[in-house]
Amino acid sequence: MEELKEQFQELLFDEDEKVRVTSIKVEENVIALRAHISNVELSAKNKAMIAQNSQKILPTKICNSVKLSTWLSQGKWVSVDVVANGSNPVTNVRVTNDSCT
């Protein structure tokens, strides 16, 4: 699982040192990950901006992955919980094949 976490880290967050994929779970129809953003001021404005950026950027990166687009085309999905400063939920991004069309 560590290798898979590293692959998702690279795919979704490149070299961004503030964001880490902290957990991943692969089930029959879903890949569920948790991405943790550290050292961010979590005001209402920042939380809304992070949520908006996550909803815009993550589906594009997931849909552009050949392996993940194959996964999605089989009716499966990817779910990313974005949290900040420990366990404060920011948003959940659910990507399905419909998200890519």
C-alpha positions as CSV (number, residue, x, y, z in Angstrom):
1,M,0.0,0.0,0.0
2,E,2.9,2.4,0.6
3,E,3.9,2.2,-3.0
4,L,0.3,2.9,-4.1
5,K,0.2,5.9,-1.7
6,E,3.4,7.2,-3.3
7,Q,1.9,6.8,-6.8
8,F,-1.2,8.8,-5.9
9,Q,1.0,11.4,-4.1
10,E,3.0,11.9,-7.3
11,L,-0.1,11.9,-9.6
12,L,-2.3,14.2,-7.6
13,F,0.1,16.5,-5.7
14,D,3.4,16.4,-7.5
15,E,6.0,18.1,-5.4
16,D,3.6,19.9,-3.0
17,E,5.1,19.4,0.4
18,K,2.1,20.7,2.2
19,V,-0.1,17.9,0.9
20,R,0.4,14.2,1.8
21,V,-1.7,11.1,0.9
22,T,-1.9,9.6,4.4
23,S,-4.1,6.6,3.7
24,I,-5.5,4.6,0.9
25,K,-8.0,1.8,0.7
26,V,-8.8,-0.3,-2.3
27,E,-12.2,-2.1,-2.4
28,E,-14.1,-3.8,-5.1
29,N,-15.6,-0.7,-6.6
30,V,-13.7,2.2,-5.0
31,I,-10.3,3.6,-4.3
32,A,-10.6,5.8,-1.2
33,L,-7.8,8.1,-0.2
34,R,-7.2,10.7,2.4
35,A,-5.1,13.7,1.5
36,H,-3.9,15.8,4.4
37,I,-2.9,19.5,4.0
38,S,-0.7,20.7,6.8
39,N,0.1,24.1,8.2
40,V,-2.8,26.0,6.6
41,E,-5.0,28.6,8.2
42,L,-8.5,27.0,8.0
43,S,-10.7,30.1,7.9
44,A,-14.0,29.9,6.2
45,K,-12.6,31.6,3.1
46,N,-9.6,29.3,2.9
47,K,-11.7,26.2,3.5
48,A,-14.0,27.3,0.6
49,M,-11.1,28.0,-1.7
50,I,-9.4,24.6,-0.9
51,A,-12.6,22.8,-1.5
52,Q,-13.2,24.6,-4.8
53,N,-9.7,24.0,-6.0
54,S,-9.9,20.3,-5.0
55,Q,-13.2,19.8,-6.8
56,K,-11.7,21.4,-9.9
57,I,-8.1,20.0,-10.0
58,L,-8.4,16.4,-8.6
59,P,-10.9,15.1,-11.1
60,T,-8.8,16.4,-14.0
61,K,-5.7,14.7,-12.8
62,I,-7.6,11.4,-12.0
63,C,-9.3,11.4,-15.4
64,N,-6.0,12.0,-17.2
65,S,-4.5,8.9,-15.7
66,V,-4.7,6.0,-18.2
67,K,-4.9,3.3,-15.4
68,L,-7.5,5.3,-13.4
69,S,-9.6,6.1,-16.5
70,T,-9.8,2.3,-17.2
71,W,-10.9,1.8,-13.5
72,L,-13.5,4.5,-13.9
73,S,-14.8,3.1,-17.2
74,Q,-15.7,-0.1,-15.4
75,G,-18.3,1.7,-13.3
76,K,-15.9,2.2,-10.4
77,W,-14.9,5.4,-8.7
78,V,-12.2,7.2,-6.8
79,S,-13.0,9.1,-3.6
80,V,-10.6,11.6,-2.0
81,D,-11.2,13.0,1.5
82,V,-9.3,16.3,1.8
83,V,-8.5,17.2,5.4
84,A,-6.4,19.9,7.0
85,N,-4.4,20.4,10.1
86,G,-5.0,17.0,11.6
87,S,-8.5,15.8,11.0
88,N,-10.5,18.9,10.0
89,P,-12.6,17.8,7.0
90,V,-12.5,20.2,4.1
91,T,-14.2,18.4,1.2
92,N,-14.7,15.0,-0.4
93,V,-14.0,14.6,-4.1
94,R,-15.8,11.7,-5.8
95,V,-14.7,11.0,-9.3
96,T,-16.7,8.7,-11.6
97,N,-16.5,8.0,-15.3
98,D,-19.2,10.7,-15.8
99,S,-16.8,13.2,-14.2
100,C,-14.4,12.6,-17.1
101,T,-16.8,13.3,-20.0
